[in-house]
Amino acid sequence: SLVLRPLGSVATLCRGACVEVDSDTEAEADKGFKLGCISCKMRGEVPAVASVNWYFMASDETEFSHIYSYEDIDAGYVHDPRFDGRLHWNGSKKTKDLQDGSIFIVNVTYNDTGTYYCKFSRLLMYPSYEVVTTPNKTIYMNVVPRSKNTGGMASILSEVMMYVSIIGLQLWLVVEMIYCYRKISAAGEEALRESAAEYLAIASESKDNCAGVQVAE
């Protein structure tokens, strides 16, 4: 039987190059999903080799099944027919000193819901002795319906609203221009009327003055 010993949720730094982070746990049906499993080597200067094995227990099962192993450079094997053609290595590449043991599931189905168990087997090679460590991590993955793609409609609506806003702004500017023109025109006419009235008043006063002079003579 497998002994589950989670690595923990606290990120661990190793030489600034390796960071342990928790895997995502919610996958969408019919999409791809990455199961993350990272085990940073605590002593970066110590040479090591490692292999990774993955196990799976569906939500209606009581035991783990061996589903995948990665033991050498570019040498991954699927052991469970449920994952044939759907399970791919997504971890460290071109090295035997594995620190990222992630895998990728293609076309996730609801039957993939369950608990995944990732186990490292790392051999640390010190000058005078060797040490074997077996860090591991458990992940419960839940499969949910695929979200609807509303990006296209949202983009169309956004573009329509933009054009409506532009047209509305232009109409508002036209109305403002007409209003201002009428206001200026009305003000001009009023000024002309006032000027004409003043001219007539001055002319009438001048005429009366002239008539008064003639009478005096």
C-alpha positions as CSV (number, residue, x, y, z in Angstrom):
1,S,0.0,0.0,0.0
2,L,1.1,3.6,-0.6
3,V,2.0,5.9,2.2
4,L,0.9,9.4,1.4
5,R,3.3,12.1,2.6
6,P,2.4,15.5,1.1
7,L,5.2,17.9,0.4
8,G,3.3,20.8,1.9
9,S,1.9,23.9,0.4
10,V,4.8,26.2,1.3
11,A,6.9,27.2,-1.6
12,T,10.6,26.2,-1.3
13,L,13.4,27.9,-3.1
14,C,16.4,25.9,-4.4
15,R,19.3,27.9,-5.8
16,G,16.7,30.4,-7.1
17,A,15.9,28.0,-10.0
18,C,13.4,25.6,-8.5
19,V,10.1,26.6,-6.7
20,E,7.7,24.1,-5.3
21,V,4.1,25.2,-6.0
22,D,0.8,23.4,-5.6
23,S,-0.9,22.0,-8.6
24,D,-4.2,23.3,-9.9
25,T,-7.0,21.0,-8.9
26,E,-10.0,21.9,-11.1
27,A,-10.0,20.7,-14.7
28,E,-12.5,21.4,-17.4
29,A,-14.0,18.5,-19.4
30,D,-12.7,17.9,-22.9
31,K,-9.7,20.2,-22.3
32,G,-6.1,19.6,-21.4
33,F,-4.9,19.8,-17.8
34,K,-1.5,19.9,-16.1
35,L,-1.0,17.9,-12.9
36,G,1.9,19.7,-11.2
37,C,4.4,17.9,-9.0
38,I,7.7,19.6,-8.2
39,S,10.3,18.4,-5.7
40,C,13.3,20.8,-5.4
41,K,16.6,19.2,-4.5
42,M,17.7,20.8,-1.2
43,R,21.4,20.5,-1.8
44,G,22.0,21.9,-5.3
45,E,25.7,21.0,-5.4
46,V,25.1,17.3,-4.8
47,P,24.7,15.3,-8.0
48,A,21.6,13.2,-8.2
49,V,19.4,11.0,-10.4
50,A,15.7,10.6,-10.0
51,S,12.6,8.9,-11.4
52,V,8.9,9.8,-11.0
53,N,5.9,7.5,-10.7
54,W,2.3,8.6,-10.9
55,Y,-0.7,6.7,-9.3
56,F,-4.4,7.3,-9.6
57,M,-7.5,6.4,-7.6
58,A,-10.8,7.3,-9.1
59,S,-13.5,8.8,-6.9
60,D,-15.4,5.5,-6.9
61,E,-12.2,3.4,-6.2
62,T,-10.5,2.4,-3.0
63,E,-6.9,1.6,-4.3
64,F,-4.3,3.4,-6.4
65,S,-3.4,2.2,-9.8
66,H,0.0,2.8,-11.4
67,I,-0.6,5.0,-14.4
68,Y,2.7,6.5,-15.5
69,S,6.5,6.3,-14.9
70,Y,9.4,8.4,-16.0
71,E,12.8,6.9,-15.3
72,D,15.3,8.2,-17.9
73,I,15.7,11.1,-20.3
74,D,12.7,11.2,-22.7
75,A,11.5,7.9,-21.5
76,G,8.0,8.0,-20.1
77,Y,5.6,5.1,-20.0
78,V,1.8,4.9,-19.6
79,H,0.8,1.9,-17.5
80,D,-3.0,2.3,-17.4
81,P,-5.1,1.8,-20.6
82,R,-7.5,4.5,-19.4
83,F,-4.8,7.1,-20.1
84,D,-3.4,5.6,-23.4
85,G,-2.6,8.4,-25.8
86,R,-3.8,11.0,-23.2
87,L,-1.0,11.2,-20.7
88,H,2.3,13.1,-21.5
89,W,5.4,14.1,-19.6
90,N,5.4,17.8,-18.7
91,G,8.3,18.0,-16.3
92,S,12.1,18.3,-16.4
93,K,13.7,17.5,-19.8
94,K,17.1,16.5,-21.0
95,T,18.3,15.6,-17.4
96,K,18.4,12.7,-15.1
97,D,18.3,15.0,-12.1
98,L,14.5,15.5,-12.2
99,Q,12.9,18.2,-10.0
100,D,9.7,18.8,-12.0
101,G,7.7,15.6,-12.3
102,S,4.5,17.2,-13.8
103,I,2.3,15.4,-16.3
104,F,-0.3,16.6,-18.8
105,I,-3.7,15.0,-19.4
106,V,-5.2,15.5,-22.9
107,N,-9.0,15.6,-23.3
108,V,-10.0,15.3,-19.7
109,T,-13.1,13.3,-18.9
110,Y,-15.3,13.1,-15.9
111,N,-13.8,9.7,-15.2
112,D,-10.5,11.4,-14.5
113,T,-11.9,12.9,-11.3
114,G,-10.1,11.5,-8.3
115,T,-6.9,11.5,-6.3
116,Y,-3.4,11.5,-8.0
117,Y,-0.3,10.5,-6.2
118,C,3.2,11.6,-7.5
119,K,6.2,9.9,-6.0
120,F,9.9,10.9,-6.6
121,S,12.7,8.4,-6.1
122,R,15.9,10.4,-5.8
123,L,19.4,9.1,-5.4
124,L,21.8,11.7,-3.9
125,M,25.4,10.9,-4.6
126,Y,27.8,12.3,-2.0
127,P,31.5,11.7,-2.2
128,S,31.6,8.8,0.2
129,Y,28.0,7.6,0.4
130,E,24.6,7.8,-1.3
131,V,21.2,8.7,0.1
132,V,17.8,7.7,-1.3
133,T,14.8,10.1,-0.8
134,T,11.2,9.6,-1.8
135,P,9.4,12.9,-1.7
136,N,5.8,12.7,-2.8
137,K,2.6,14.7,-3.3
138,T,-1.1,14.0,-3.5
139,I,-3.6,16.0,-5.7
140,Y,-7.3,15.7,-5.7
141,M,-8.5,16.7,-9.2
142,N,-12.2,17.6,-9.8
143,V,-13.6,17.8,-13.3
144,V,-16.2,20.5,-14.1
145,P,-18.2,21.3,-17.3
146,R,-16.3,23.2,-19.9
147,S,-17.0,26.9,-19.7
148,K,-18.8,28.5,-22.6
149,N,-16.7,30.6,-24.9
150,T,-18.3,34.0,-24.6
151,G,-15.2,35.9,-25.6
152,G,-16.4,36.3,-29.3
153,M,-19.8,37.7,-28.3
154,A,-18.3,39.9,-25.7
155,S,-15.8,41.3,-28.2
156,I,-18.7,42.0,-30.7
157,L,-20.8,43.7,-28.1
158,S,-17.8,45.8,-27.0
159,E,-17.2,46.9,-30.6
160,V,-20.9,47.7,-31.1
161,M,-21.0,49.8,-27.9
162,M,-17.9,51.7,-29.0
163,Y,-19.5,52.6,-32.4
164,V,-22.8,53.6,-30.7
165,S,-20.8,55.8,-28.3
166,I,-19.0,57.5,-31.1
167,I,-22.2,58.1,-33.1
168,G,-23.9,59.4,-30.0
169,L,-21.0,61.8,-29.2
170,Q,-21.1,63.1,-32.8
171,L,-24.9,63.7,-32.6
172,W,-24.5,65.5,-29.3
173,L,-21.8,67.7,-30.9
174,V,-24.1,68.6,-33.8
175,V,-26.9,69.5,-31.4
176,E,-24.6,71.6,-29.4
177,M,-23.3,73.4,-32.5
178,I,-26.9,74.2,-33.7
179,Y,-27.8,75.4,-30.2
180,C,-24.7,77.6,-30.0
181,Y,-25.3,79.0,-33.6
182,R,-28.9,79.9,-32.7
183,K,-27.9,81.5,-29.5
184,I,-25.2,83.6,-31.2
185,S,-27.6,84.4,-34.0
186,A,-30.3,85.5,-31.6
187,A,-27.8,87.6,-29.7
188,G,-26.6,89.2,-32.9
189,E,-30.1,90.1,-34.0
190,E,-30.9,91.6,-30.6
191,A,-27.7,93.7,-30.8
192,L,-28.7,94.9,-34.3
193,R,-32.2,95.8,-33.0
194,E,-30.7,97.7,-30.1
195,S,-28.3,99.5,-32.4
196,A,-31.1,100.4,-34.8
197,A,-33.2,101.7,-32.0
198,E,-30.4,103.8,-30.7
199,Y,-29.7,105.2,-34.2
200,L,-33.4,106.1,-34.6
201,A,-33.5,107.8,-31.2
202,I,-30.4,109.8,-32.0
203,A,-31.7,110.7,-35.4
204,S,-35.1,111.8,-34.0
205,E,-33.4,113.9,-31.3
206,S,-31.2,115.5,-33.9
207,K,-34.2,116.3,-36.0
208,D,-36.0,117.9,-33.1
209,N,-33.0,120.0,-32.3
210,C,-32.8,121.3,-35.9
211,A,-36.5,122.1,-35.9
212,G,-36.1,124.1,-32.6
213,V,-33.3,126.1,-34.1
214,Q,-35.4,127.1,-37.2
215,V,-38.3,128.2,-35.0
216,A,-36.0,130.4,-32.9
217,E,-34.8,132.2,-36.0
